[in-house]
């Protein structure tokens, strides 16, 4: 089997990881393209790892870390740092370690291989990232989900993270109505809704009125990663783990730099 064939099943998920890491579909896809070009240009580009997936992510890390714009620690300033400033100062290494474990499901050992660090270093990076996320700016959350048990589970998680859930909607029409009246600072959206309407269409309607970070939740993430249209930056796969939700929420708020205060 060729290198290209061995990594093909992992590409949709590398794209998901890349855009979560960079906060941008275009930037994330650009790094994925550079990674694929390296695979095609070098027969041993994936290194000596037994796992094509680990090798692929390791190669991506090498390319990304060599060119990415790193965020600096907070500069000295008068008064305490805001939660948003703490998030902006989160190190790239901590962000990578957290996403690779909680979003991509890698074990600590594989993450250490990907990042070229020890397992202890990875553990420290994850702890640093989790601490920063816990200090993040509390936001107002709208949940678009027609399954009541899942909606309640998400509501409890958001509340435990310090956010305020301003509404739960089960249809496109209700979602748009609540969003326009309550102006959430974050939206969690399912794709298929109760009346057969689409969470994607609901989000599109909302975004035409105001800017807000959105995390899609679906049992079929590959359906939203086709490359045929604008794709969501943040995806959570059902069934999900609390750690996955926590990581995605932190990343969505982290990269929505000029967050608007909810009305």
BAFI-3210 file (N, C-alpha, C; in Angstrom, 3 decimals, decimal comma, padded with zeros to 6 digits):
// residues 263
n [1|2|3|4|5|6|7|8|9|10|11|12|13|14|15|16|17|18|19|20|21|22|23|24|25|26|27|28|29|30|31|32|33|34|35|36|37|38|39|40|41|42|43|44|45|46|47|48|49|50|51|52|53|54|55|56|57|58|59|60|61|62|63|64|65|66|67|68|69|70|71|72|73|74|75|76|77|78|79|80|81|82|83|84|85|86|87|88|89|90|91|92|93|94|95|96|97|98|99|100|101|102|103|104|105|106|107|108|109|110|111|112|113|114|115|116|117|118|119|120|121|122|123|124|125|126|127|128|129|130|131|132|133|134|135|136|137|138|139|140|141|142|143|144|145|146|147|148|149|150|151|152|153|154|155|156|157|158|159|160|161|162|163|164|165|166|167|168|169|170|171|172|173|174|175|176|177|178|179|180|181|182|183|184|185|186|187|188|189|190|191|192|193|194|195|196|197|198|199|200|201|202|203|204|205|206|207|208|209|210|211|212|213|214|215|216|217|218|219|220|221|222|223|224|225|226|227|228|229|230|231|232|233|234|235|236|237|238|239|240|241|242|243|244|245|246|247|248|249|250|251|252|253|254|255|256|257|258|259|260|261|262|263]
n.u [000,840|000,548|001,967|000,188|-002,273|-002,491|-002,928|-005,256|-007,870|-007,671|-007,620|-009,994|-010,258|-007,827|-008,083|-010,176|-008,865|-006,804|-008,145|-009,366|-007,112|-005,898|-007,985|-009,251|-010,749|-009,577|-006,846|-006,247|-006,723|-004,755|-002,378|-002,809|-002,744|-000,053|001,123|000,263|001,543|004,170|004,118|003,695|005,996|008,129|009,248|009,643|008,292|006,508|007,957|009,325|007,290|004,862|002,250|000,288|-001,439|-000,451|002,045|001,225|000,015|002,236|003,955|002,390|002,489|005,221|005,418|003,505|004,406|006,759|006,128|003,959|002,304|003,212|001,659|002,382|003,302|001,330|001,837|003,374|001,068|-001,131|-003,217|-005,380|-005,279|-007,713|-010,172|-010,310|-007,842|-006,145|-006,756|-005,902|-003,228|-002,603|-000,379|000,882|001,768|000,418|-002,172|-002,091|-001,527|-003,807|-005,889|-005,131|-005,462|-008,096|-009,845|-009,013|-008,486|-006,069|-003,713|-001,620|001,025|001,165|000,692|002,979|004,860|004,012|004,409|007,040|007,951|008,302|006,182|005,570|005,961|003,867|001,667|001,927|001,496|-001,164|-002,443|-001,880|-003,305|-005,942|-006,313|-006,183|-008,425|-010,467|-010,447|-011,559|-013,447|-016,678|-019,594|-022,667|-024,824|-026,438|-028,268|-028,876|-030,720|-032,558|-032,940|-033,926|-032,557|-029,854|-029,677|-030,122|-027,895|-025,826|-026,504|-026,053|-023,275|-022,329|-023,115|-021,625|-019,122|-019,175|-020,698|-023,654|-026,671|-028,792|-030,915|-032,724|-033,241|-035,313|-035,963|-035,386|-036,667|-037,302|-034,751|-033,524|-035,196|-034,780|-032,040|-031,847|-033,249|-031,953|-029,226|-026,754|-023,390|-022,150|-022,852|-024,167|-024,820|-026,946|-027,279|-029,480|-032,829|-035,889|-038,277|-037,570|-036,064|-032,952|-030,029|-027,805|-028,831|-030,201|-028,090|-026,829|-028,761|-028,679|-026,034|-026,154|-027,217|-025,714|-022,360|-021,049|-019,401|-019,619|-020,336|-020,692|-022,589|-022,685|-023,522|-022,305|-019,679|-018,140|-019,844|-019,951|-017,497|-016,679|-015,495|-016,904|-018,334|-018,522|-017,265|-017,881|-015,785|-015,559|-016,268|-018,061|-018,250|-020,955|-021,405|-020,358|-017,587|-017,284|-014,818|-014,184|-016,132|-015,484|-012,903|-013,472|-015,209|-013,521|-011,592|-013,201|-014,030|-011,544|-010,473|-012,311|-011,618|-012,331|-014,567|-017,966|-019,781|-022,579|-025,883]
n.v [-001,191|002,225|005,280|007,429|006,109|004,855|006,919|008,106|007,490|009,007|011,676|013,426|013,817|014,859|017,290|018,365|018,606|020,378|022,757|023,323|023,756|025,979|027,744|028,419|027,603|027,944|028,405|026,067|024,067|024,761|024,050|021,312|020,663|021,267|019,290|016,961|017,359|017,031|014,335|013,164|013,927|012,798|009,589|008,488|010,182|009,931|008,922|006,537|005,376|002,907|003,431|004,822|006,958|008,270|008,976|010,718|012,855|013,630|014,558|016,672|018,282|018,981|020,559|022,562|023,675|024,770|026,976|028,367|031,196|031,999|032,515|034,963|035,042|036,762|040,249|042,483|044,264|046,726|045,889|042,965|040,220|039,714|037,064|036,519|037,455|035,673|033,351|034,038|033,968|031,336|028,690|027,419|024,783|023,669|023,870|022,131|019,644|019,282|019,203|017,006|014,873|015,113|015,840|014,423|011,924|010,577|008,589|009,366|008,539|008,375|011,060|012,204|011,151|012,361|015,099|015,123|014,995|014,215|011,947|013,008|015,731|016,169|015,695|017,874|019,989|019,555|019,892|022,612|023,784|023,033|024,382|027,044|027,116|026,748|029,204|030,822|033,319|033,582|032,625|033,230|030,736|029,161|026,297|024,145|021,566|018,625|016,303|015,608|014,520|014,670|017,423|018,297|017,164|018,594|021,144|020,915|020,458|022,874|024,672|023,757|024,469|027,127|028,711|030,424|029,069|030,209|029,368|026,587|025,054|023,248|023,274|024,770|027,277|028,063|028,155|030,287|032,368|032,474|033,016|035,559|037,089|036,703|036,846|035,019|034,145|031,943|029,100|025,856|023,341|020,870|018,814|017,548|018,311|018,462|018,867|018,029|019,980|021,801|022,086|023,272|025,107|026,726|027,845|029,238|031,189|032,582|033,550|035,385|037,516|038,204|037,903|034,946|032,356|028,908|025,547|022,497|019,532|016,188|012,889|012,109|013,286|013,300|013,978|016,671|017,436|017,609|019,260|020,537|022,791|025,727|024,837|023,788|025,050|023,885|020,733|018,212|014,829|012,611|009,628|011,825|012,842|014,494|015,817|016,306|018,145|020,240|020,930|021,770|023,924|025,660|026,151|027,350|029,737|030,777|031,455|033,226|036,033|038,878|038,903|039,540|041,206|039,698|040,827]
n.w [000,000|-000,821|000,591|000,316|-000,013|002,464|004,252|003,470|004,713|007,006|006,449|006,458|009,195|009,950|008,691|010,189|012,674|011,951|011,295|013,710|015,263|014,051|013,864|011,540|008,453|005,906|006,509|007,951|006,006|004,195|005,518|005,666|002,951|002,419|003,940|002,602|000,162|000,976|001,669|-000,829|-002,098|-000,721|-000,063|002,463|004,149|006,266|008,312|010,707|012,155|013,206|012,749|010,290|010,748|013,053|012,015|009,977|011,396|012,853|010,854|009,919|012,226|012,277|009,971|010,493|012,962|012,177|010,702|011,710|013,225|016,323|019,469|021,865|025,394|027,902|027,950|030,352|032,298|033,635|036,320|036,627|034,284|031,741|031,276|028,522|027,593|028,866|027,480|024,910|025,339|025,590|025,074|021,949|022,013|024,215|023,286|021,080|022,361|023,930|022,006|020,435|022,188|023,334|021,221|018,923|019,948|020,508|022,377|025,240|024,743|021,928|021,332|022,415|020,638|018,243|018,802|019,441|022,086|025,627|027,501|029,998|029,512|027,740|029,415|031,146|029,370|028,644|031,121|031,551|029,449|030,074|032,466|031,594|029,929|031,770|032,915|031,091|029,297|030,424|028,665|026,825|025,919|023,206|022,578|019,971|019,471|019,057|020,512|023,648|025,873|025,156|024,814|027,444|028,668|027,415|028,287|031,062|031,055|029,948|031,912|034,092|033,179|033,553|031,903|030,665|029,758|027,417|025,977|024,510|021,489|019,206|016,570|013,324|012,938|015,577|016,665|015,266|016,019|018,836|018,875|017,686|019,513|021,947|021,586|021,753|022,840|021,935|019,947|020,001|017,798|016,475|013,514|012,219|012,791|014,810|013,254|010,781|009,699|009,143|011,094|010,053|008,211|010,004|011,464|009,399|008,882|011,312|011,341|009,315|010,531|012,850|014,167|015,491|017,290|016,298|017,084|015,607|016,128|015,439|014,284|012,026|010,988|008,663|006,639|006,654|005,923|003,216|001,381|-000,552|-000,024|002,086|005,183|008,591|011,194|013,695|014,914|016,605|017,305|017,629|019,556|022,203|024,296|027,478|027,691|025,044|024,248|025,966|025,058|022,413|022,838|024,226|022,208|020,222|021,464|022,007|019,479|018,504|018,407|018,614|020,380|020,832|023,310|024,741|024,213]
ca.u [000,000|001,330|001,760|-001,023|-003,433|-002,567|-003,388|-006,521|-008,997|-007,447|-007,566|-011,079|-010,058|-006,700|-008,632|-010,892|-007,858|-006,062|-008,935|-009,538|-005,837|-005,614|-009,154|-009,627|-010,837|-008,606|-005,493|-006,099|-006,612|-003,466|-001,377|-003,054|-002,215|001,405|001,462|000,070|002,611|005,377|003,944|003,864|007,350|009,128|008,769|009,693|007,829|005,771|008,881|009,411|006,210|004,058|000,894|000,221|-002,144|000,506|003,031|000,600|-000,131|003,576|004,425|001,631|003,036|006,521|005,175|002,786|005,215|007,857|005,667|002,811|002,513|003,017|001,144|003,305|002,683|000,789|002,788|003,078|000,011|-001,716|-004,451|-005,408|-005,607|-009,082|-010,210|-010,010|-006,397|-005,509|-006,923|-005,056|-001,842|-002,407|000,713|000,535|002,041|-000,681|-003,341|-001,910|-001,634|-005,196|-006,701|-004,764|-006,020|-009,544|-010,606|-008,600|-008,504|-004,769|-003,189|-000,499|002,235|001,125|000,850|004,403|005,536|003,634|004,977|008,468|008,164|008,086|004,806|005,440|005,789|002,510|000,752|002,014|000,862|-002,613|-002,871|-001,827|-004,409|-007,205|-006,401|-006,500|-009,800|-011,346|-010,439|-012,014|-014,581|-017,983|-020,378|-024,083|-024,848|-027,686|-028,163|-029,842|-030,691|-033,927|-033,007|-033,976|-031,533|-028,581|-029,744|-029,941|-026,495|-025,028|-026,810|-025,345|-021,846|-022,068|-023,272|-020,458|-017,968|-019,320|-021,461|-025,095|-027,461|-029,891|-032,039|-032,593|-034,182|-035,398|-036,263|-034,687|-037,390|-037,135|-033,343|-033,276|-035,939|-034,094|-030,732|-032,018|-033,768|-031,096|-027,848|-025,768|-021,985|-021,700|-023,953|-023,938|-025,902|-027,097|-027,502|-030,856|-033,696|-037,113|-039,297|-036,946|-035,258|-031,508|-029,265|-026,893|-029,592|-030,476|-026,856|-026,625|-029,681|-028,173|-024,794|-026,472|-027,636|-024,603|-021,226|-020,986|-018,763|-020,574|-019,816|-021,685|-022,581|-023,316|-023,035|-021,664|-018,868|-017,601|-020,802|-019,710|-016,093|-016,600|-014,753|-017,772|-018,916|-017,938|-017,438|-017,700|-014,450|-015,607|-017,171|-018,017|-018,906|-021,779|-021,510|-019,203|-017,090|-017,236|-013,522|-014,228|-016,930|-014,703|-011,823|-014,026|-015,717|-012,365|-011,006|-014,111|-013,953|-010,160|-010,200|-013,257|-010,842|-013,050|-015,881|-018,903|-020,534|-023,981|-026,753]
ca.v [000,000|003,451|006,219|008,204|005,254|004,532|008,071|008,619|007,483|009,916|013,063|014,283|014,118|015,790|018,599|018,845|019,000|021,535|023,988|023,614|024,264|027,297|028,606|028,871|026,543|028,160|028,188|024,655|023,291|025,072|023,209|019,922|020,532|021,219|017,962|015,998|017,575|016,415|012,883|012,775|014,242|011,988|008,231|008,207|011,391|009,603|008,463|005,108|004,934|001,790|003,919|005,902|008,112|008,979|009,571|011,830|013,976|014,096|015,357|017,928|019,078|019,520|021,636|023,658|024,317|025,491|028,168|029,017|032,394|031,608|033,555|035,244|035,179|038,090|041,297|043,116|045,261|047,149|045,188|041,536|039,856|039,243|035,676|036,470|037,618|034,414|032,404|034,447|033,651|029,881|028,299|026,531|023,402|023,232|023,734|020,896|018,471|019,135|018,802|015,655|013,878|015,205|015,934|013,382|010,633|009,927|008,350|010,235|008,090|008,797|012,516|012,466|010,859|013,391|016,397|015,007|015,322|013,107|011,839|013,964|017,059|016,213|015,834|019,260|020,869|019,362|020,539|024,062|024,162|022,887|025,470|028,267|027,032|026,950|030,627|031,544|034,227|032,922|033,059|032,885|029,626|028,655|024,903|023,749|020,094|018,143|015,183|016,277|014,004|015,258|018,857|018,459|016,831|019,746|022,264|020,691|020,653|024,298|025,314|023,372|025,208|028,533|029,440|030,556|028,584|031,169|028,756|025,305|025,055|021,942|023,487|025,900|028,520|028,410|028,494|031,634|033,312|032,626|033,636|036,988|037,786|036,536|037,141|034,186|034,318|030,653|028,240|024,423|023,004|019,575|018,982|017,169|018,807|017,718|018,963|017,741|021,117|021,621|022,960|024,032|026,248|027,615|028,580|030,187|032,306|033,334|034,239|036,524|038,622|038,618|036,984|034,153|031,053|027,800|024,189|021,535|018,222|015,270|011,509|011,861|014,467|013,272|014,600|018,115|017,649|017,135|020,202|021,031|024,072|026,189|023,810|024,302|024,906|023,048|019,589|017,206|013,616|011,841|010,107|012,641|012,863|015,857|016,436|016,768|019,367|021,254|021,372|022,496|025,205|026,506|026,580|028,262|031,036|031,238|032,043|034,275|037,061|040,097|038,431|040,616|040,969|039,408|041,935]
ca.w [000,000|-000,885|001,698|000,061|000,253|003,885|005,042|002,933|005,660|008,126|005,992|006,959|010,606|010,004|008,327|011,373|013,652|011,450|011,397|015,133|015,763|013,491|013,964|010,206|007,454|004,834|007,023|008,274|004,775|003,579|006,178|005,250|001,584|002,504|004,466|001,515|-000,815|001,531|001,569|-002,226|-002,549|-000,022|000,193|003,894|004,824|007,485|009,335|010,982|013,030|012,697|012,501|009,305|011,319|013,898|011,125|009,278|012,324|013,205|009,723|009,972|013,325|011,870|009,010|011,150|013,997|011,548|009,981|012,342|014,027|017,723|020,349|022,959|026,705|028,192|028,305|031,628|032,179|034,889|036,635|036,280|032,905|031,544|030,805|027,107|027,439|029,264|026,379|023,802|025,699|025,659|024,182|020,844|022,424|025,074|022,427|020,314|023,228|024,341|020,862|019,985|023,106|023,569|019,978|017,980|020,622|020,627|023,706|025,608|024,087|020,531|021,300|022,640|019,369|017,272|019,162|019,710|023,496|026,554|027,988|031,100|028,911|027,198|030,543|031,621|028,390|028,755|032,366|031,351|028,570|030,792|033,430|030,871|029,453|032,920|033,231|029,911|029,400|030,458|027,516|026,768|024,961|022,638|022,165|018,940|019,600|019,210|021,443|024,942|026,787|024,736|025,102|028,880|028,948|026,987|029,184|032,321|030,827|029,775|033,220|034,899|032,668|033,903|030,896|030,872|028,627|027,266|025,288|023,816|020,368|018,545|015,154|012,698|013,202|016,998|016,879|014,747|016,869|020,114|018,650|017,417|020,697|023,115|021,194|022,450|022,489|021,419|019,526|019,803|016,876|015,819|012,079|011,917|013,842|015,067|012,208|009,505|009,261|009,245|011,964|009,200|007,697|011,145|011,742|008,294|009,127|012,467|010,979|008,450|011,388|013,707|014,187|016,716|017,046|016,229|017,133|015,139|016,773|014,489|014,279|010,739|010,676|007,304|005,725|006,664|005,553|001,846|000,561|-001,616|000,376|003,332|006,206|009,952|011,771|014,895|014,825|017,661|016,831|018,564|020,939|022,535|025,663|028,033|027,390|023,661|024,247|026,660|024,174|021,274|023,332|024,494|020,944|019,533|022,124|021,885|018,191|018,174|019,110|018,958|020,833|021,182|024,526|024,466|024,602]
c.u [000,883|001,061|000,449|-002,271|-003,596|-003,101|-004,755|-007,672|-008,873|-007,525|-008,736|-010,847|-008,827|-007,177|-009,408|-009,915|-007,157|-006,867|-009,255|-008,273|-005,582|-006,772|-009,668|-009,679|-009,756|-007,181|-005,257|-005,909|-005,287|-002,356|-001,561|-002,523|-000,694|001,871|001,338|001,154|003,912|005,308|004,210|005,296|008,412|008,565|008,729|009,197|007,137|006,679|008,784|008,330|005,411|002,644|000,915|-000,454|-001,210|001,549|002,492|000,498|001,244|004,146|003,702|002,201|004,360|006,332|004,520|003,673|006,372|007,442|004,582|003,221|002,197|002,524|002,069|002,570|002,187|001,899|002,403|002,032|-000,504|-003,024|-004,422|-005,770|-007,056|-009,051|-009,867|-008,509|-005,651|-005,605|-006,018|-003,589|-001,578|-001,357|000,225|000,724|000,921|-001,933|-003,255|-002,143|-003,080|-006,060|-006,396|-005,351|-007,543|-010,368|-010,285|-008,463|-007,191|-004,433|-001,998|000,785|002,292|001,292|002,314|005,199|005,256|004,347|006,484|008,825|008,008|006,619|004,577|005,236|004,376|001,492|000,747|001,324|-000,660|-003,148|-002,889|-003,003|-005,743|-007,396|-006,789|-007,949|-010,789|-011,449|-011,006|-013,222|-015,891|-018,849|-021,830|-024,258|-026,267|-027,427|-029,262|-029,783|-032,105|-034,053|-032,864|-032,892|-030,172|-028,560|-029,518|-028,495|-025,588|-025,255|-026,062|-023,844|-021,506|-022,153|-022,077|-019,197|-018,072|-020,099|-022,940|-025,813|-028,703|-031,074|-031,680|-033,662|-034,135|-035,695|-035,490|-035,355|-037,190|-035,699|-033,048|-033,972|-035,210|-032,745|-030,869|-032,485|-032,800|-029,616|-026,804|-024,341|-021,375|-022,932|-023,453|-025,102|-025,822|-027,381|-028,948|-031,761|-035,076|-038,107|-038,735|-036,114|-033,787|-030,870|-028,271|-027,591|-029,909|-029,260|-026,593|-027,523|-029,163|-026,957|-025,027|-026,855|-026,536|-023,565|-021,153|-020,266|-019,784|-019,817|-020,936|-021,483|-023,350|-022,719|-022,263|-020,815|-018,347|-018,550|-020,612|-018,282|-015,842|-015,747|-015,598|-018,430|-018,186|-018,268|-017,242|-016,279|-014,464|-016,685|-016,966|-018,821|-019,726|-021,432|-020,234|-018,823|-017,090|-015,928|-013,494|-014,996|-016,131|-013,604|-012,359|-014,551|-014,561|-011,733|-011,894|-014,048|-012,560|-009,956|-011,215|-012,769|-011,613|-014,459|-016,743|-019,645|-021,994|-024,849|-027,532]
c.v [001,251|004,324|006,970|007,388|004,996|005,682|008,582|008,595|008,519|011,389|013,925|014,710|015,002|017,194|019,199|019,372|020,285|022,817|024,325|024,242|025,692|028,274|029,076|027,693|026,711|027,911|026,716|023,809|023,552|024,219|021,739|019,699|020,435|019,857|016,904|016,138|016,931|014,899|012,411|012,972|013,336|010,622|007,916|009,381|011,101|009,068|006,969|004,596|003,808|002,233|005,041|007,156|008,931|009,678|010,787|013,059|014,516|014,976|016,694|018,842|019,729|020,703|022,833|024,400|025,114|026,782|028,949|030,237|032,050|032,796|033,715|035,272|036,603|039,068|041,859|044,200|045,598|046,396|043,752|041,310|039,391|037,771|035,558|036,594|036,352|033,387|032,757|034,100|032,153|029,453|027,346|025,070|022,853|022,991|022,432|019,670|018,215|018,630|017,369|014,584|013,934|015,241|014,776|012,008|009,892|009,681|009,248|009,851|008,515|010,311|012,895|012,220|011,953|014,711|016,335|015,374|014,069|013,082|012,827|015,378|017,225|016,407|017,270|020,222|020,767|020,053|022,053|024,534|024,086|023,994|026,768|028,277|027,253|028,418|031,476|032,423|033,439|033,489|032,645|031,899|029,303|027,235|024,590|022,226|019,587|016,931|015,724|015,805|014,601|016,743|019,119|018,185|018,009|020,950|022,120|020,925|022,137|025,046|025,004|024,105|026,706|029,361|029,513|030,070|029,460|030,579|027,415|025,265|023,707|022,057|024,696|027,222|028,983|028,828|029,918|032,669|033,556|033,329|035,141|037,748|037,746|036,744|036,321|034,509|033,046|029,834|026,810|023,917|021,569|019,840|018,666|017,544|018,154|017,728|018,668|018,874|020,885|022,618|023,807|025,273|027,242|028,467|029,611|031,408|033,201|034,164|035,389|037,748|039,114|037,508|036,266|032,844|029,926|026,480|023,254|020,195|017,257|013,875|011,202|013,057|014,484|013,906|016,113|018,452|017,148|018,026|020,834|022,365|024,530|025,199|024,399|024,082|023,905|021,984|018,674|016,009|012,977|010,359|010,824|012,493|014,299|016,571|016,986|018,082|020,512|021,819|022,215|023,863|026,166|027,027|027,585|029,663|031,640|032,006|033,091|035,540|038,289|039,751|039,612|040,246|040,731|040,547|041,582]
c.w [000,000|000,339|001,527|000,382|001,748|004,723|004,609|003,943|006,775|007,735|006,467|008,410|010,819|009,651|009,502|012,405|013,226|011,598|012,848|015,712|015,307|013,640|012,626|009,253|006,402|005,307|007,328|007,032|004,065|004,194|005,823|003,833|001,596|003,011|003,380|000,456|-000,333|001,437|000,141|-002,710|-001,932|000,319|001,682|004,722|006,152|008,589|009,571|011,923|012,376|012,317|011,470|009,871|012,201|013,039|010,399|010,184|012,742|012,092|009,684|011,050|012,931|010,925|009,681|012,145|013,405|010,897|010,690|013,143|015,481|018,547|021,545|024,283|026,920|028,526|029,670|031,420|033,560|035,113|036,172|034,821|032,831|031,131|029,321|026,855|027,860|028,137|025,204|024,071|025,800|024,641|023,104|021,241|023,299|024,256|021,635|021,185|023,630|023,190|020,418|020,894|023,147|022,297|019,037|018,626|020,692|022,102|023,972|024,886|022,630|020,405|021,507|021,362|018,346|017,550|019,410|021,135|024,339|026,977|029,138|030,571|028,364|028,317|031,068|030,663|028,477|030,002|032,214|030,500|029,294|031,809|032,744|030,401|030,592|033,305|032,093|030,210|029,381|029,344|027,670|025,618|024,523|022,150|021,157|018,853|019,866|020,131|022,860|025,900|026,451|025,054|026,589|029,280|028,580|027,900|030,507|032,171|030,701|031,100|034,117|034,455|032,934|032,902|031,293|029,618|028,520|026,525|024,680|022,738|019,658|017,058|014,639|013,054|014,648|017,288|016,437|015,628|018,182|019,940|018,465|018,654|021,873|022,844|021,973|021,995|021,941|021,060|019,391|018,965|016,362|014,339|011,704|013,073|013,799|013,907|010,824|008,962|009,590|010,207|011,188|008,665|008,811|011,452|010,652|008,468|010,253|012,076|010,005|009,274|012,316|013,771|015,528|016,403|017,152|016,294|016,686|015,827|015,879|014,618|012,996|010,321|009,246|006,299|005,655|006,265|004,136|000,965|-000,533|-001,282|001,619|004,439|007,589|010,448|012,911|014,764|016,028|017,170|017,951|018,436|021,345|024,003|026,177|027,698|025,968|023,559|024,857|025,762|023,030|021,690|023,584|023,223|020,225|020,136|021,992|020,584|017,761|018,866|019,520|019,371|021,249|022,444|024,168|024,976|025,862]
res [x|x|x|x|x|x|x|x|x|x|x|x|x|x|x|x|x|x|x|x|x|x|x|x|x|x|x|x|x|x|x|x|x|x|x|x|x|x|x|x|x|x|x|x|x|x|x|x|x|x|x|x|x|x|x|x|x|x|x|x|x|x|x|x|x|x|x|x|x|x|x|x|x|x|x|x|x|x|x|x|x|x|x|x|x|x|x|x|x|x|x|x|x|x|x|x|x|x|x|x|x|x|x|x|x|x|x|x|x|x|x|x|x|x|x|x|x|x|x|x|x|x|x|x|x|x|x|x|x|x|x|x|x|x|x|x|x|x|x|x|x|x|x|x|x|x|x|x|x|x|x|x|x|x|x|x|x|x|x|x|x|x|x|x|x|x|x|x|x|x|x|x|x|x|x|x|x|x|x|x|x|x|x|x|x|x|x|x|x|x|x|x|x|x|x|x|x|x|x|x|x|x|x|x|x|x|x|x|x|x|x|x|x|x|x|x|x|x|x|x|x|x|x|x|x|x|x|x|x|x|x|x|x|x|x|x|x|x|x|x|x|x|x|x|x|x|x|x|x|x|x|x|x|x|x|x|x|x|x|x|x|x|x]
***
